[in-house]
Amino acid sequence: MVPQLEELIRDSSNIVFFGGAGVSTESGIPDFRSVDGLYHQKFDYPPEVMLSHSFFLRHTEEFYRFYREKLIVHGAKPNAAHLRLAALEREGKLKAVVTQNIDGLHQAAGSRRVYELHGSTLRNYCMKCGKFYDVDFIDKSEGVPRCTECGGIVKPDVVLYEEGLDPDTLEGAVRAIQGADLLIVGGTSLAVYPAAGLLQYFRGRNLVVINKQPTPADHMASLVLNMPIGRALSADSE
């Protein structure tokens, strides 16, 4: 374990965790910006273009081909970081998880109050009638997935580039961060806005940053840990 981190956790009663892709990479889910990430792979279009609202509208079939191949993840399980955060919530210490991830692993680990800033691949809705579909429906469909009720396009509940964040989710995340006495930021380069801008709402005592590489928030932190998030949060890690 990391003694300084454990001491801060022990002395805090209103902890909020703000996490990014680095939380999920330890579950085998690739991120976007690392050397092996999506942005460094070769596609017909850049990934940020293919995951944009305008691309979705103009090249819908191509969007779903990329989405099925790269964003739907099979067999991923919560790792030590997810499990520790869920345990801290059960203890009454952790009040919320704010995540940029879309894989649902925090909920799979048992976390209940999770603000998914960028949505989730596990939820999909008909754009015409609003009928809900699970991830398997998208995964097993071919071409453009269509609603079985009305024939409308079934769209993942994922925030694409050029789309705004859900106002209710954003408001809940801001409120949680404002009320925290300890904010743990983990597995994020803090390069994606507006999500990264949420740190400005923190008014608590201690900020902890856990990330393999330096981040723009390091100079504000009480503690900076340049290590894998799972190792830092695992209660029995060395």
Secondary structure as a PSIPRED ss2 file (coil, helix, strand):
# PSIPRED VFORMAT (PSIPRED V4.0)

   1 M C   1.000  0.000  0.000
   2 V C   1.000  0.000  0.000
   3 P H   0.000  1.000  0.000
   4 Q H   0.000  1.000  0.000
   5 L H   0.000  1.000  0.000
   6 E H   0.000  1.000  0.000
   7 E H   0.000  1.000  0.000
   8 L H   0.000  1.000  0.000
   9 I H   0.000  1.000  0.000
  10 R H   0.000  1.000  0.000
  11 D C   1.000  0.000  0.000
  12 S C   1.000  0.000  0.000
  13 S C   1.000  0.000  0.000
  14 N C   1.000  0.000  0.000
  15 I E   0.000  0.000  1.000
  16 V E   0.000  0.000  1.000
  17 F E   0.000  0.000  1.000
  18 F E   0.000  0.000  1.000
  19 G E   0.000  0.000  1.000
  20 G C   1.000  0.000  0.000
  21 A C   1.000  0.000  0.000
  22 G H   0.000  1.000  0.000
  23 V H   0.000  1.000  0.000
  24 S H   0.000  1.000  0.000
  25 T H   0.000  1.000  0.000
  26 E C   1.000  0.000  0.000
  27 S C   1.000  0.000  0.000
  28 G C   1.000  0.000  0.000
  29 I C   1.000  0.000  0.000
  30 P C   1.000  0.000  0.000
  31 D C   1.000  0.000  0.000
  32 F C   1.000  0.000  0.000
  33 R C   1.000  0.000  0.000
  34 S C   1.000  0.000  0.000
  35 V C   1.000  0.000  0.000
  36 D C   1.000  0.000  0.000
  37 G C   1.000  0.000  0.000
  38 L H   0.000  1.000  0.000
  39 Y H   0.000  1.000  0.000
  40 H H   0.000  1.000  0.000
  41 Q C   1.000  0.000  0.000
  42 K C   1.000  0.000  0.000
  43 F C   1.000  0.000  0.000
  44 D C   1.000  0.000  0.000
  45 Y C   1.000  0.000  0.000
  46 P C   1.000  0.000  0.000
  47 P H   0.000  1.000  0.000
  48 E H   0.000  1.000  0.000
  49 V H   0.000  1.000  0.000
  50 M H   0.000  1.000  0.000
  51 L C   1.000  0.000  0.000
  52 S E   0.000  0.000  1.000
  53 H H   0.000  1.000  0.000
  54 S H   0.000  1.000  0.000
  55 F H   0.000  1.000  0.000
  56 F H   0.000  1.000  0.000
  57 L H   0.000  1.000  0.000
  58 R H   0.000  1.000  0.000
  59 H C   1.000  0.000  0.000
  60 T H   0.000  1.000  0.000
  61 E H   0.000  1.000  0.000
  62 E H   0.000  1.000  0.000
  63 F H   0.000  1.000  0.000
  64 Y H   0.000  1.000  0.000
  65 R H   0.000  1.000  0.000
  66 F H   0.000  1.000  0.000
  67 Y H   0.000  1.000  0.000
  68 R H   0.000  1.000  0.000
  69 E H   0.000  1.000  0.000
  70 K H   0.000  1.000  0.000
  71 L C   1.000  0.000  0.000
  72 I C   1.000  0.000  0.000
  73 V C   1.000  0.000  0.000
  74 H C   1.000  0.000  0.000
  75 G C   1.000  0.000  0.000
  76 A C   1.000  0.000  0.000
  77 K C   1.000  0.000  0.000
  78 P C   1.000  0.000  0.000
  79 N C   1.000  0.000  0.000
  80 A H   0.000  1.000  0.000
  81 A H   0.000  1.000  0.000
  82 H H   0.000  1.000  0.000
  83 L H   0.000  1.000  0.000
  84 R H   0.000  1.000  0.000
  85 L H   0.000  1.000  0.000
  86 A H   0.000  1.000  0.000
  87 A H   0.000  1.000  0.000
  88 L H   0.000  1.000  0.000
  89 E H   0.000  1.000  0.000
  90 R H   0.000  1.000  0.000
  91 E C   1.000  0.000  0.000
  92 G C   1.000  0.000  0.000
  93 K C   1.000  0.000  0.000
  94 L E   0.000  0.000  1.000
  95 K E   0.000  0.000  1.000
  96 A E   0.000  0.000  1.000
  97 V E   0.000  0.000  1.000
  98 V E   0.000  0.000  1.000
  99 T E   0.000  0.000  1.000
 100 Q C   1.000  0.000  0.000
 101 N C   1.000  0.000  0.000
 102 I C   1.000  0.000  0.000
 103 D C   1.000  0.000  0.000
 104 G C   1.000  0.000  0.000
 105 L H   0.000  1.000  0.000
 106 H H   0.000  1.000  0.000
 107 Q H   0.000  1.000  0.000
 108 A H   0.000  1.000  0.000
 109 A H   0.000  1.000  0.000
 110 G C   1.000  0.000  0.000
 111 S C   1.000  0.000  0.000
 112 R C   1.000  0.000  0.000
 113 R C   1.000  0.000  0.000
 114 V E   0.000  0.000  1.000
 115 Y E   0.000  0.000  1.000
 116 E E   0.000  0.000  1.000
 117 L C   1.000  0.000  0.000
 118 H C   1.000  0.000  0.000
 119 G E   0.000  0.000  1.000
 120 S E   0.000  0.000  1.000
 121 T E   0.000  0.000  1.000
 122 L E   0.000  0.000  1.000
 123 R E   0.000  0.000  1.000
 124 N E   0.000  0.000  1.000
 125 Y E   0.000  0.000  1.000
 126 C E   0.000  0.000  1.000
 127 M C   1.000  0.000  0.000
 128 K C   1.000  0.000  0.000
 129 C C   1.000  0.000  0.000
 130 G C   1.000  0.000  0.000
 131 K C   1.000  0.000  0.000
 132 F E   0.000  0.000  1.000
 133 Y E   0.000  0.000  1.000
 134 D C   1.000  0.000  0.000
 135 V H   0.000  1.000  0.000
 136 D H   0.000  1.000  0.000
 137 F H   0.000  1.000  0.000
 138 I H   0.000  1.000  0.000
 139 D H   0.000  1.000  0.000
 140 K H   0.000  1.000  0.000
 141 S C   1.000  0.000  0.000
 142 E C   1.000  0.000  0.000
 143 G C   1.000  0.000  0.000
 144 V C   1.000  0.000  0.000
 145 P C   1.000  0.000  0.000
 146 R E   0.000  0.000  1.000
 147 C C   1.000  0.000  0.000
 148 T C   1.000  0.000  0.000
 149 E C   1.000  0.000  0.000
 150 C C   1.000  0.000  0.000
 151 G C   1.000  0.000  0.000
 152 G C   1.000  0.000  0.000
 153 I E   0.000  0.000  1.000
 154 V E   0.000  0.000  1.000
 155 K E   0.000  0.000  1.000
 156 P E   0.000  0.000  1.000
 157 D E   0.000  0.000  1.000
 158 V E   0.000  0.000  1.000
 159 V C   1.000  0.000  0.000
 160 L C   1.000  0.000  0.000
 161 Y E   0.000  0.000  1.000
 162 E C   1.000  0.000  0.000
 163 E C   1.000  0.000  0.000
 164 G C   1.000  0.000  0.000
 165 L C   1.000  0.000  0.000
 166 D C   1.000  0.000  0.000
 167 P H   0.000  1.000  0.000
 168 D H   0.000  1.000  0.000
 169 T H   0.000  1.000  0.000
 170 L H   0.000  1.000  0.000
 171 E H   0.000  1.000  0.000
 172 G H   0.000  1.000  0.000
 173 A H   0.000  1.000  0.000
 174 V H   0.000  1.000  0.000
 175 R H   0.000  1.000  0.000
 176 A H   0.000  1.000  0.000
 177 I H   0.000  1.000  0.000
 178 Q H   0.000  1.000  0.000
 179 G H   0.000  1.000  0.000
 180 A C   1.000  0.000  0.000
 181 D C   1.000  0.000  0.000
 182 L E   0.000  0.000  1.000
 183 L E   0.000  0.000  1.000
 184 I E   0.000  0.000  1.000
 185 V E   0.000  0.000  1.000
 186 G E   0.000  0.000  1.000
 187 G C   1.000  0.000  0.000
 188 T C   1.000  0.000  0.000
 189 S C   1.000  0.000  0.000
 190 L C   1.000  0.000  0.000
 191 A C   1.000  0.000  0.000
 192 V C   1.000  0.000  0.000
 193 Y C   1.000  0.000  0.000
 194 P C   1.000  0.000  0.000
 195 A H   0.000  1.000  0.000
 196 A H   0.000  1.000  0.000
 197 G H   0.000  1.000  0.000
 198 L H   0.000  1.000  0.000
 199 L H   0.000  1.000  0.000
 200 Q H   0.000  1.000  0.000
 201 Y H   0.000  1.000  0.000
 202 F C   1.000  0.000  0.000
 203 R C   1.000  0.000  0.000
 204 G C   1.000  0.000  0.000
 205 R C   1.000  0.000  0.000
 206 N E   0.000  0.000  1.000
 207 L E   0.000  0.000  1.000
 208 V E   0.000  0.000  1.000
 209 V E   0.000  0.000  1.000
 210 I E   0.000  0.000  1.000
 211 N C   1.000  0.000  0.000
 212 K C   1.000  0.000  0.000
 213 Q C   1.000  0.000  0.000
 214 P C   1.000  0.000  0.000
 215 T C   1.000  0.000  0.000
 216 P C   1.000  0.000  0.000
 217 A C   1.000  0.000  0.000
 218 D H   0.000  1.000  0.000
 219 H H   0.000  1.000  0.000
 220 M H   0.000  1.000  0.000
 221 A C   1.000  0.000  0.000
 222 S C   1.000  0.000  0.000
 223 L E   0.000  0.000  1.000
 224 V E   0.000  0.000  1.000
 225 L E   0.000  0.000  1.000
 226 N C   1.000  0.000  0.000
 227 M C   1.000  0.000  0.000
 228 P C   1.000  0.000  0.000
 229 I H   0.000  1.000  0.000
 230 G H   0.000  1.000  0.000
 231 R H   0.000  1.000  0.000
 232 A H   0.000  1.000  0.000
 233 L H   0.000  1.000  0.000
 234 S C   1.000  0.000  0.000
 235 A C   1.000  0.000  0.000
 236 D C   1.000  0.000  0.000
 237 S C   1.000  0.000  0.000
 238 E C   1.000  0.000  0.000
